[in-house]
Amino acid sequence: MNDFAGNQTVIEVVYLVASALFILSLRWMSSPSTARRGVRAGELGMVLAIAGTLLHHGIVDYLVLGTGIGIPLGRVQMTAVPQRTALSHAFGACCVTLVGTAEFYLRTPNVPPFMMAVLSMEVILGSLTFTGSLMAAGKLQEILPQRPLTYRGQNVVNLSLLGVSIALAAYLVRHPGASHLFPLMAGIPLVFGILMVIPIGGADMPTVISLLNSYAGLSAAAMGFVLDSKLLIIAGALDGSSGFILSVIMSKAMNRSFTNVIFGAFGQVQASAATGQEAKNVRSATAEEAASILSAANQVVIVPGYGMAVAQAQHKVRELYDALSRRGVQVRFAIHPVAGRMPGHMNVLLAEADIPYDKLMDMDDINGDFVQTDVALVIGANDVTNPAARNDSTSPIYGMPILDVDKARTVMVIKRGMSPGFAGIDNPLYYLDRTLMLFGDAKSFVGNIVRELGGGGQN
């Protein structure tokens, strides 16, 4: 008995230290100067959390199974991190749902009202996060259509399903012995999770990922109450609150509300986008011409987008940065909050290529400098550079803050073709007199520009 009590004390101390490290990790990661320290603190906290869990008997076999799944998941290309993140949310939510289901059937019918309420919250959030995350991963991996899949009355259907599940949970709180209703309460959110994500277009994926992260954290916190685990409560609350705050920040960055993100089907391809663009003319340029313009510039701003990520061009972009810097050109990077497929996607890719962090500028910090910029080089960024957000009140992205690249003296856009971005609308930027279209694969085209510059070593 004394050994058991001593073992429990050690576990609680380990969990307490791990919780403190998780809190410090979030605090330190809020600043680029302390971000590495924050990552290390989070890693150490997780190691301690796993070590504390290993002190429980019978858990080792499950840990080996989890490790066997986690290692391959971690060995993905940086471009696949968004869908890998979505899969991580799905696995975590599946775990929460299964644990909640097991706890219900172990405890029923003697489940106190508060415990039943928390357990219901755990299972509902876990279920909808599980299927919602799978749908998000499918869209990001392009297994599922990236465009919104909508139908008439979808919001009424979705909210009705969620309402029925919540009503069943309320009934079970008062009558926990009605175990035949539990599968319905747990199963309906599985359907809701699918229907919640499929109407959301690719342009909203960063917000959806952070929102699903919030749901996963909140469900884990609820599981902590069920299992009487302070570590789960703290870690889940941190995850849930940080994901929610990030979702709010990203919604504001798009000048949109949560309800508009979830129910607005943003990303719907519009027929008008395709009809008018054939009659418009664009000016194109070769890699040699682009290199000549860039080498003559004093200030260049590079705007990365998902096209850069798909082409895995970040290392070639680093070579271009080096080549221009050696010629005395000031090069900076303009990062839109929702560029890419997940929060911070562009920052992660550019950091992987060892581009100095102080050269990565937030939208608010750099927008005022575009009027003094000689060349704005846009690499696969569509909607976040679309002037229609400022000028066209009928546009679905009207009011969304954008990078003001159209104010630069020269704009060069690397794209494979003239297809619209995730919002499904045409971009007037491409038809401006000061814009040059550089058609081709981003990685190849940037590499050709670097070669024309002589690798940056020749003046």
JOPE-V198780 format. One record per residue. RES is the residue in three letters. PHI is phi as a letter, one per 40 degrees, with the letter a starting at -180 (999 if undefined). PSI is psi as a letter, one per 30 degrees, with the letter a starting at -180 (999 if undefined). D_FIRST is the distance of its C-alpha to the first C-alpha in whole Angstrom. Layout:
BEGIN
res | phi | psi | d_first
RES | PHI | PSI | D_FIRST
RES | PHI | PSI | D_FIRST
END
This chain:
BEGIN
res | phi | psi | d_first
MET | 999 | e | 0
ASN | c | e | 4
ASP | c | e | 5
PHE | c | e | 5
ALA | c | e | 6
GLY | c | e | 9
ASN | c | e | 10
GLN | c | e | 11
THR | c | e | 12
VAL | c | e | 14
ILE | c | e | 15
GLU | c | e | 17
VAL | c | e | 19
VAL | c | e | 20
TYR | c | e | 21
LEU | c | e | 23
VAL | c | e | 25
ALA | c | e | 26
SER | c | e | 27
ALA | c | e | 29
LEU | c | e | 31
PHE | c | e | 32
ILE | c | e | 33
LEU | c | e | 35
SER | c | e | 36
LEU | c | e | 38
ARG | c | e | 39
TRP | c | e | 41
MET | c | f | 42
SER | c | f | 44
SER | b | k | 47
PRO | d | e | 48
SER | c | f | 48
THR | b | g | 44
ALA | c | e | 44
ARG | c | e | 43
ARG | c | e | 40
GLY | c | e | 39
VAL | c | e | 38
ARG | c | e | 37
ALA | c | e | 34
GLY | c | e | 34
GLU | c | e | 33
LEU | c | e | 31
GLY | c | e | 29
MET | c | e | 29
VAL | d | e | 27
LEU | c | e | 24
ALA | c | e | 24
ILE | c | e | 24
ALA | c | e | 22
GLY | c | e | 19
THR | c | e | 19
LEU | c | f | 19
LEU | c | f | 16
HIS | c | k | 15
HIS | c | k | 15
GLY | g | g | 18
ILE | c | f | 20
VAL | c | e | 22
ASP | d | e | 25
TYR | c | e | 26
LEU | c | e | 26
VAL | c | e | 29
LEU | c | e | 31
GLY | c | e | 31
THR | c | e | 32
GLY | c | f | 35
ILE | c | e | 36
GLY | c | e | 36
ILE | c | e | 37
PRO | c | e | 41
LEU | c | e | 41
GLY | c | f | 41
ARG | c | i | 44
VAL | b | l | 46
GLN | c | l | 49
MET | d | e | 49
THR | c | f | 52
ALA | c | g | 49
VAL | d | e | 46
PRO | d | e | 47
GLN | c | e | 47
ARG | c | e | 44
THR | c | e | 42
ALA | c | e | 43
LEU | c | e | 41
SER | c | e | 38
HIS | c | e | 38
ALA | c | e | 39
PHE | c | e | 36
GLY | c | e | 33
ALA | c | e | 35
CYS | c | e | 35
CYS | d | e | 31
VAL | c | e | 30
THR | c | e | 33
LEU | c | e | 31
VAL | c | e | 27
GLY | c | e | 29
THR | c | e | 30
ALA | c | e | 27
GLU | c | e | 25
PHE | c | e | 28
TYR | c | f | 29
LEU | c | e | 25
ARG | c | f | 25
THR | c | k | 29
PRO | c | g | 30
ASN | c | i | 27
VAL | b | j | 28
PRO | d | l | 28
PRO | d | e | 32
PHE | c | e | 30
MET | c | e | 28
MET | c | e | 31
ALA | c | e | 33
VAL | c | e | 31
LEU | c | e | 30
SER | c | e | 34
MET | d | e | 35
GLU | d | e | 32
VAL | c | e | 34
ILE | c | e | 38
LEU | c | e | 38
GLY | c | e | 36
SER | c | e | 38
LEU | c | e | 41
THR | c | e | 40
PHE | c | e | 40
THR | c | e | 43
GLY | c | e | 45
SER | c | e | 43
LEU | c | e | 45
MET | c | e | 48
ALA | c | e | 48
ALA | c | e | 47
GLY | c | e | 50
LYS | c | e | 53
LEU | c | e | 52
GLN | c | f | 52
GLU | g | g | 55
ILE | c | e | 54
LEU | b | l | 55
PRO | c | k | 58
GLN | c | f | 57
ARG | c | l | 60
PRO | c | k | 59
LEU | b | j | 59
THR | b | l | 60
TYR | a | l | 61
ARG | c | k | 63
GLY | g | g | 60
GLN | c | e | 57
ASN | c | e | 56
VAL | c | e | 56
VAL | c | e | 54
ASN | c | e | 51
LEU | c | e | 51
SER | c | e | 51
LEU | c | e | 49
LEU | c | e | 46
GLY | c | e | 47
VAL | c | e | 46
SER | c | e | 43
ILE | c | e | 42
ALA | c | e | 44
LEU | c | e | 42
ALA | c | e | 38
ALA | c | e | 40
TYR | c | e | 40
LEU | c | f | 37
VAL | c | e | 35
ARG | c | f | 37
HIS | b | i | 37
PRO | c | f | 33
GLY | c | f | 34
ALA | c | i | 37
SER | c | f | 36
HIS | c | f | 39
LEU | c | f | 40
PHE | c | e | 37
PRO | d | e | 39
LEU | c | e | 42
MET | c | e | 40
ALA | c | e | 38
GLY | c | e | 41
ILE | c | e | 44
PRO | c | f | 43
LEU | c | e | 43
VAL | c | e | 47
PHE | d | e | 47
GLY | d | e | 45
ILE | c | e | 48
LEU | c | f | 51
MET | c | e | 50
VAL | c | e | 50
ILE | c | f | 53
PRO | c | g | 56
ILE | c | k | 55
GLY | c | l | 57
GLY | c | f | 56
ALA | c | f | 57
ASP | c | g | 54
MET | d | e | 52
PRO | d | e | 50
THR | c | e | 50
VAL | c | e | 48
ILE | c | e | 46
SER | c | e | 44
LEU | c | e | 44
LEU | c | e | 42
ASN | c | e | 40
SER | c | e | 39
TYR | c | e | 39
ALA | c | e | 36
GLY | c | e | 34
LEU | c | e | 34
SER | c | e | 33
ALA | c | e | 30
ALA | c | e | 30
ALA | c | e | 30
MET | c | e | 27
GLY | c | e | 25
PHE | c | e | 25
VAL | c | e | 24
LEU | c | g | 21
ASP | f | h | 20
SER | b | j | 21
LYS | c | e | 22
LEU | c | e | 24
LEU | c | e | 26
ILE | c | e | 27
ILE | c | e | 28
ALA | c | e | 30
GLY | c | e | 31
ALA | c | e | 33
LEU | c | e | 34
ASP | c | e | 35
GLY | c | e | 37
SER | c | e | 39
SER | c | e | 40
GLY | c | e | 41
PHE | c | e | 43
ILE | c | e | 45
LEU | c | e | 46
SER | c | e | 47
VAL | c | e | 49
ILE | c | e | 50
MET | c | e | 52
SER | c | e | 53
LYS | c | e | 55
ALA | c | f | 56
MET | b | g | 58
ASN | f | h | 59
ARG | b | l | 57
SER | b | l | 55
PHE | d | e | 52
THR | c | e | 54
ASN | c | e | 56
VAL | c | e | 54
ILE | c | e | 52
PHE | b | f | 55
GLY | c | f | 58
ALA | f | h | 58
PHE | c | k | 59
GLY | h | g | 61
GLN | c | k | 63
VAL | c | k | 66
GLN | b | k | 69
ALA | c | e | 72
SER | c | f | 74
ALA | c | e | 73
ALA | c | f | 74
THR | c | e | 78
GLY | c | f | 79
GLN | c | f | 78
GLU | c | e | 80
ALA | c | f | 83
LYS | c | k | 82
ASN | b | k | 82
VAL | b | l | 80
ARG | b | k | 81
SER | b | l | 79
ALA | a | l | 79
THR | c | l | 78
ALA | c | e | 76
GLU | c | e | 78
GLU | c | e | 80
ALA | c | e | 76
ALA | c | e | 76
SER | c | e | 79
ILE | c | e | 78
LEU | c | e | 75
SER | c | f | 76
ALA | c | f | 79
ALA | c | l | 76
ASN | c | e | 75
GLN | b | k | 72
VAL | b | k | 70
VAL | b | k | 67
ILE | c | k | 65
VAL | b | j | 63
PRO | c | k | 61
GLY | a | a | 60
TYR | c | f | 58
GLY | d | e | 61
MET | c | e | 60
ALA | c | e | 57
VAL | c | e | 58
ALA | c | f | 60
GLN | f | h | 58
ALA | c | g | 60
GLN | c | e | 58
HIS | c | e | 59
LYS | c | e | 63
VAL | c | e | 63
ARG | c | e | 61
GLU | c | e | 64
LEU | c | e | 66
TYR | d | e | 65
ASP | c | e | 65
ALA | c | e | 69
LEU | c | e | 70
SER | c | e | 68
ARG | c | f | 70
ARG | c | g | 73
GLY | g | g | 73
VAL | c | k | 72
GLN | c | j | 69
VAL | b | k | 66
ARG | b | l | 64
PHE | b | k | 61
ALA | b | k | 61
ILE | b | j | 58
HIS | c | k | 58
PRO | d | f | 55
VAL | b | g | 55
ALA | c | k | 56
GLY | g | a | 55
ARG | b | f | 52
MET | a | l | 49
PRO | d | k | 49
GLY | g | g | 50
HIS | d | e | 51
MET | c | e | 54
ASN | d | e | 52
VAL | c | e | 50
LEU | c | e | 53
LEU | c | e | 55
ALA | c | e | 52
GLU | c | e | 51
ALA | c | g | 55
ASP | g | h | 54
ILE | c | k | 57
PRO | d | k | 56
TYR | c | f | 54
ASP | c | f | 57
LYS | c | f | 59
LEU | c | j | 57
MET | b | k | 59
ASP | c | l | 58
MET | d | e | 60
ASP | c | f | 61
ASP | c | f | 61
ILE | b | f | 64
ASN | d | e | 66
GLY | c | f | 68
ASP | c | f | 69
PHE | c | f | 70
VAL | c | f | 74
GLN | c | g | 74
THR | c | k | 73
ASP | c | e | 75
VAL | b | k | 73
ALA | b | j | 70
LEU | b | j | 69
VAL | c | k | 67
ILE | b | j | 65
GLY | g | g | 64
ALA | b | j | 63
ASN | b | d | 65
ASP | c | e | 64
VAL | c | f | 62
THR | b | g | 66
ASN | c | j | 68
PRO | c | f | 71
ALA | d | f | 71
ALA | c | f | 68
ARG | c | e | 70
ASN | b | f | 73
ASP | b | j | 73
SER | c | f | 72
THR | c | f | 72
SER | c | k | 69
PRO | c | f | 66
ILE | b | g | 64
TYR | d | k | 67
GLY | g | f | 65
MET | c | k | 62
PRO | c | k | 62
ILE | b | l | 64
LEU | c | k | 65
ASP | c | h | 68
VAL | c | f | 69
ASP | c | f | 73
LYS | c | f | 74
ALA | c | l | 74
ARG | c | e | 77
THR | b | k | 76
VAL | b | k | 74
MET | b | k | 73
VAL | b | k | 70
ILE | c | j | 69
LYS | a | l | 69
ARG | c | e | 69
GLY | a | a | 71
MET | b | g | 72
SER | c | k | 69
PRO | c | l | 68
GLY | c | a | 64
PHE | c | f | 61
ALA | c | f | 63
GLY | g | g | 66
ILE | b | l | 68
ASP | c | l | 71
ASN | b | j | 71
PRO | d | f | 74
LEU | d | e | 73
TYR | c | f | 74
TYR | b | g | 78
LEU | c | l | 79
ASP | c | f | 81
ARG | c | g | 79
THR | b | k | 77
LEU | b | k | 77
MET | c | k | 75
LEU | b | j | 73
PHE | c | k | 73
GLY | i | l | 71
ASP | c | k | 67
ALA | d | e | 65
LYS | c | e | 64
SER | c | e | 68
PHE | c | e | 70
VAL | c | e | 68
GLY | c | e | 68
ASN | c | e | 72
ILE | c | e | 72
VAL | c | e | 70
ARG | c | e | 73
GLU | c | e | 76
LEU | c | f | 74
GLY | g | g | 74
GLY | g | g | 71
GLY | g | f | 71
GLY | c | f | 73
GLN | b | k | 76
ASN | b | 999 | 78
END
